[in-house]
Amino acid sequence: MLAFELHVNGKKVATAGVEQGVMSVIANWVRGKEDGDSWQSGISIAGSDSQTSEYLRWFRQDLKVGDEIRIRLVESDRVDSPAEREPN
């Protein structure tokens, strides 16, 4: 199956994929209007499994300035077990 392999700061944190469904890796940062010096940032890898009708999350972490993210699209027979499962 197709899967995302996610590395943060040189360390592999997850290989995540589903046979059928949607997968995403999201890196974001948010800075509010009211306090221009305050911001938050994070990375997550998650997906929706069409076969089980579940939302799955493998990994989520806050990020800081200087963190390095590497994402590889791989073909894999096995993926890591998700840390969270919720019905869609």
URZI-V571966 format. One record per run of one state. SS is the DSSP state (h for helix, s for strand, l for the rest). FROM is the first residue (numbers start at 0). TO is the last residue. Records with the same first field share a line. If there is no record, write none. Layout:
SS->FROM-TO ; FROM-TO
This chain:
l->0-0 ; 8-9 ; 16-19 ; 31-37 ; 49-52 ; 62-67 ; 75-82 ; 87-87
s->1-7 ; 10-15 ; 20-30 ; 38-48 ; 53-61 ; 68-74 ; 83-86
